Amino acid sequence: MSEFGRLVHSLDIPMRWGDMDAYGHANNTVYFRFFEEARITWLDSENLRNLPDGTGPVIIKTSATFLKELNYPSTVTIRTYVGKAGNSSLETFYELHDSETGDKYADGYARIVWFDHQTRKSTRLPDRLRALAAE
């Protein structure tokens, strides 16, 4: 258990040349794309991204704390953690590290809300996600 909650997934992603900005380091939006890729990969691994009942996750809040410049070439490891679960929401946290050195580049956060795509309203969080948050 981490300060963020329960570790549920880890993913390695190589940085691309085009991820750099004019200052020669990863643009701040790249960190959010890394968090997103880790979140989607995790939800897919749990078969939870697009359920047959027409429900799935949407993000209502996200943030990042940038700790160190990320430069090309590098491969990052994104660790995904789950925190508190509400009726329809789940806190997720992210750590972005250099996969070789372990240096930490950023921490991230996203609040997921479970969403019914037909009614366009939030709905009950799946029991599987609620159980992960409770463990």
Secondary structure, DSSP 4 states (H G I P E B T S, - for coil): -BTTBEEEEEEEEEPPGGGB-TTSSB-HHHHHHHHHHHHHHHHHHTT-SS-TTSEEEEEEEEEEEE-S---SS-EEEEEEEEEEE-SSEEEEEEEEEETTT--EEEEEEEEEEEEETTTTEE-PPPHHHHHHHH-
